[in-house]
């Protein structure tokens, strides 16, 4: 069984192009349940205000906060309806919030997965308006970005089994950083093979194996200590598991 955690990869996933400006969404890596997305503007003219509405799936994501990345600006947002948020960013002093020919990170959107949601969830910008000098406005076509809850590990690792001691089942979490042939094999203390839990080629990702204290013939094994050995490309590790009946 493959398990996943929330991650956002570092790239610009979407852009809105108009006559004078480009809006991009920069995602930052977060190996936890919280992930942040920065909204940036690159413009060949000064921008004095930003208004937007976003829509997201409340069954999949939680919006923790939206914060301004620039000191001295006024930013307000509110939830219009479930999963729909409206925001406004401007300067009380009438100064530009984004200078021409300068990439400016303006807002940070902080999301969490909802109830261990696993997959890709789209955050849609229903409306975006940029205000130019003297109150002129530029309507921008709506766009979106994806929040992906799949994590690709950077290294291969065998975790501890839990519970330990156990009866009658125990779970083993492990991650594969490099795709290739992977095996999880259980031995008794004499070195004899008891159970081949995993023996196949796996893609990079996070996985979980479960042992129900039976051997390769399906028969229950005796109480005692057992050795679990994991081998994968450029990796080998063992842990000790204790079965108590």
C-alpha positions as a printed NumPy array, in Angstrom:
array([[  0.   ,   0.   ,   0.   ],
       [  1.392,   3.36 ,  -0.998],
       [  1.032,   6.278,   1.396],
       [  1.58 ,   9.966,   0.73 ],
       [  2.122,  13.275,   2.463],
       [  1.503,  16.807,   1.334],
       [  4.116,  18.464,  -0.829],
       [  4.38 ,  21.449,  -3.112],
       [  7.202,  21.417,  -5.639],
       [  9.29 ,  24.494,  -6.454],
       [  8.108,  25.794,  -9.797],
       [  5.862,  28.351, -11.43 ],
       [  2.753,  26.354, -12.19 ],
       [  0.573,  28.917, -13.893],
       [  0.773,  32.41 , -15.29 ],
       [ -1.65 ,  35.09 , -16.412],
       [ -0.39 ,  37.159, -19.305],
       [ -1.803,  40.527, -20.333],
       [ -0.543,  43.555, -22.195],
       [  1.581,  44.818, -19.357],
       [  1.929,  42.221, -16.603],
       [  2.373,  38.562, -15.768],
       [  1.097,  36.945, -12.589],
       [  2.737,  33.711, -11.469],
       [  2.263,  31.256,  -8.632],
       [  5.462,  29.99 ,  -7.001],
       [  5.135,  26.865,  -4.893],
       [  7.537,  26.077,  -2.077],
       [  8.566,  22.664,  -0.777],
       [  6.977,  21.59 ,   2.492],
       [  7.269,  18.016,   3.777],
       [  4.413,  18.434,   6.222],
       [  0.689,  18.996,   6.256],
       [  1.129,  22.715,   5.544],
       [  2.068,  24.11 ,   2.123],
       [  2.527,  27.641,   0.898],
       [  2.003,  29.226,  -2.513],
       [  3.329,  32.701,  -3.359],
       [  1.565,  34.991,  -5.822],
       [  4.03 ,  37.145,  -7.774],
       [  3.625,  39.963, -10.304],
       [  6.08 ,  40.892, -13.039],
       [  4.967,  44.068, -14.782],
       [  6.356,  46.677, -17.164],
       [  4.291,  49.315, -15.398],
       [  3.648,  50.071, -11.743],
       [  0.746,  48.236, -10.111],
       [ -1.188,  50.065,  -7.384],
       [ -3.792,  47.528,  -6.329],
       [ -4.789,  43.879,  -6.582],
       [ -8.242,  42.357,  -6.127],
       [ -9.005,  38.648,  -6.46 ],
       [-11.388,  35.828,  -5.684],
       [-10.302,  32.217,  -5.272],
       [-12.302,  29.019,  -5.118],
       [-11.054,  25.771,  -3.585],
       [-12.514,  22.398,  -2.622],
       [-13.251,  22.405,   1.113],
       [-13.508,  18.602,   1.084],
       [ -9.846,  18.407,   0.053],
       [ -8.068,  21.523,   1.364],
       [ -8.04 ,  23.886,   4.325],
       [ -6.992,  27.501,   3.736],
       [ -5.097,  28.44 ,   6.89 ],
       [ -4.248,  32.018,   5.965],
       [ -3.351,  34.528,   3.264],
       [ -0.675,  37.065,   4.193],
       [  0.988,  40.025,   2.511],
       [  4.676,  39.562,   1.708],
       [  5.318,  43.319,   1.486],
       [  5.556,  45.583,   4.538],
       [  3.431,  48.718,   4.592],
       [  0.611,  47.437,   2.395],
       [ -2.997,  47.008,   3.45 ],
       [ -4.378,  43.542,   2.821],
       [ -7.862,  42.338,   3.628],
       [ -9.623,  39.093,   2.778],
       [-12.838,  37.39 ,   3.762],
       [-14.731,  34.211,   3.   ],
       [-17.71 ,  35.048,   0.791],
       [-19.017,  31.502,   0.818],
       [-17.746,  28.042,   1.642],
       [-14.554,  27.631,  -0.382],
       [-14.737,  31.119,  -1.949],
       [-12.45 ,  33.866,  -0.645],
       [-12.167,  37.497,  -1.782],
       [ -9.052,  39.6  ,  -1.163],
       [ -7.84 ,  43.164,  -1.708],
       [ -4.247,  44.45 ,  -1.556],
       [ -3.354,  48.146,  -1.8  ],
       [ -1.351,  50.98 ,  -0.238],
       [ -3.032,  53.58 ,   1.968],
       [ -0.287,  56.011,   0.894],
       [ -1.048,  55.527,  -2.79 ],
       [  2.324,  54.003,  -3.623],
       [  2.833,  51.164,  -6.084],
       [  2.503,  47.664,  -4.645],
       [  4.649,  46.287,  -7.484],
       [  7.261,  48.307,  -9.352],
       [  7.787,  47.984, -13.084],
       [ 10.343,  45.477, -14.387],
       [ 10.646,  43.872, -10.958],
       [  9.308,  40.456,  -9.926],
       [  7.394,  41.027,  -6.696],
       [  6.117,  38.302,  -4.371],
       [  2.977,  39.89 ,  -2.966],
       [  0.851,  37.265,  -1.228],
       [  1.377,  33.927,   0.474],
       [ -1.414,  31.332,   0.494],
       [ -1.072,  28.725,   3.254],
       [ -2.967,  25.448,   2.681],
       [ -3.321,  22.157,   4.539],
       [ -4.762,  18.87 ,   3.368],
       [ -8.259,  18.058,   4.639],
       [ -8.751,  14.775,   6.516],
       [ -5.651,  13.113,   5.004],
       [ -6.742,  13.957,   1.46 ],
       [ -4.437,  12.333,  -1.078],
       [ -4.246,  13.639,  -4.625],
       [ -4.234,  16.861,  -6.614],
       [ -6.655,  19.658,  -5.761],
       [ -7.182,  22.744,  -7.92 ],
       [ -7.373,  26.267,  -6.511],
       [ -9.151,  28.458,  -9.057],
       [ -8.846,  32.222,  -9.376],
       [-12.385,  33.27 , -10.262],
       [-11.442,  36.914, -10.744],
       [ -8.238,  38.962, -10.708],
       [ -8.082,  42.732, -11.241],
       [ -4.926,  44.822, -11.275],
       [ -5.161,  48.563, -10.69 ],
       [ -2.79 ,  50.879, -12.513],
       [ -1.957,  54.5  , -11.817],
       [ -4.838,  56.991, -11.441],
       [ -7.311,  54.18 , -10.777],
       [ -7.101,  52.499, -14.167],
       [ -7.847,  48.781, -13.993],
       [ -6.698,  45.762, -15.954],
       [ -8.964,  42.72 , -15.967],
       [ -7.094,  39.444, -15.981],
       [ -8.381,  36.119, -17.232],
       [ -9.017,  33.662, -14.41 ],
       [ -6.422,  30.958, -13.832],
       [ -5.602,  28.251, -11.308],
       [ -2.876,  26.247,  -9.622],
       [ -2.784,  22.711,  -8.262],
       [ -2.05 ,  21.653,  -4.706],
       [ -0.603,  18.155,  -4.966],
       [ -0.568,  15.976,  -1.854],
       [  1.772,  13.362,  -3.319],
       [  5.295,  13.442,  -1.95 ],
       [  8.338,  12.031,  -3.688],
       [ 10.993,  11.217,  -1.079],
       [ 14.545,  12.412,  -1.579],
       [ 16.07 ,   9.27 ,  -0.026],
       [ 15.376,   5.59 ,   0.604],
       [ 14.579,   4.689,   4.195],
       [ 13.226,   1.818,   6.283],
       [ 11.203,   2.925,   9.289],
       [ 10.52 ,   1.024,  12.5  ],
       [  7.598,  -1.366,  12.597],
       [  4.623,  -0.482,  14.765],
       [  3.428,  -1.711,  17.103],
       [  6.518,  -3.48 ,  18.387],
       [  6.157,  -5.871,  20.19 ],
       [  3.031,  -6.895,  18.267],
       [  0.277,  -9.503,  18.043],
       [ -0.88 , -10.481,  15.498],
       [ -0.058,  -7.769,  12.916],
       [  2.512,  -5.004,  12.55 ],
       [  3.007,  -2.239,   9.962],
       [  6.271,  -1.157,   8.35 ],
       [  6.625,   2.239,   6.66 ],
       [  9.355,   2.646,   4.064],
       [ 10.278,   5.127,   1.354],
       [ 11.937,   4.679,  -2.018],
       [ 14.053,   7.563,  -3.285],
       [ 15.281,   5.79 ,  -6.429],
       [ 13.001,   3.601,  -8.53 ],
       [ 14.071,  -0.019,  -8.859],
       [ 13.867,  -3.548,  -7.484],
       [ 12.885,  -3.549,  -3.809],
       [ 12.545,  -6.399,  -1.334],
       [ 11.354,  -6.707,   2.258],
       [ 12.213, -10.128,   3.661],
       [ 11.63 , -11.5  ,   7.163],
       [ 14.148, -13.949,   8.669],
       [ 14.233, -15.898,  11.904],
       [ 17.258, -15.632,  14.198],
       [ 18.848, -18.635,  12.448],
       [ 18.857, -16.753,   9.137],
       [ 16.097, -18.799,   7.488],
       [ 13.593, -16.947,   5.301],
       [ 10.195, -16.736,   6.99 ],
       [  8.24 , -14.37 ,   4.762],
       [  8.796, -12.437,   1.536],
       [  6.707,  -9.326,   2.15 ],
       [  7.783,  -7.354,  -0.918],
       [  9.737,  -8.399,  -3.99 ],
       [  9.091,  -6.143,  -6.967],
       [ 10.199,  -3.035,  -8.835],
       [  8.796,   0.106,  -7.194],
       [  8.602,   3.726,  -8.262],
       [  9.925,   6.429,  -5.954],
       [  7.376,   7.077,  -3.214],
       [  6.241,   6.25 ,   0.303],
       [  4.906,   2.779,   1.058],
       [  3.614,   0.62 ,   3.871],
       [  3.807,  -3.156,   4.33 ],
       [  1.848,  -5.211,   6.872],
       [  2.954,  -8.546,   8.335],
       [  0.328, -10.787,   9.917],
       [  2.818, -13.139,  11.627],
       [  2.517, -15.899,   9.032],
       [  5.192, -17.572,   6.911],
       [  5.306, -18.023,   3.136],
       [  3.01 , -21.05 ,   3.467],
       [  0.391, -18.996,   5.294],
       [  0.952, -20.723,   8.628],
       [  1.236, -18.751,  11.901],
       [  4.768, -18.376,  13.234],
       [  5.903, -18.802,  16.83 ],
       [  6.465, -15.987,  19.286],
       [  9.939, -14.524,  19.25 ],
       [ 12.243, -12.07 ,  17.538],
       [ 12.432, -11.733,  13.755],
       [ 14.694,  -9.756,  11.44 ],
       [ 13.265,  -7.639,   8.619],
       [ 15.734,  -6.8  ,   5.859],
       [ 15.034,  -4.204,   3.186],
       [ 17.097,  -3.954,   0.01 ],
       [ 16.663,  -1.325,  -2.704],
       [ 18.946,   0.404,  -5.22 ],
       [ 22.051,   1.518,  -3.275],
       [ 20.366,   0.676,   0.043],
       [ 20.242,  -2.145,   2.605],
       [ 18.907,  -2.002,   6.172],
       [ 17.535,  -4.306,   8.877],
       [ 15.274,  -3.928,  11.903],
       [ 14.265,  -6.352,  14.666],
       [ 10.601,  -7.159,  15.315],
       [  9.184,  -8.994,  18.332],
       [  6.047, -11.145,  18.183],
       [  4.346, -11.77 ,  21.542],
       [  1.385, -14.126,  21.783]])
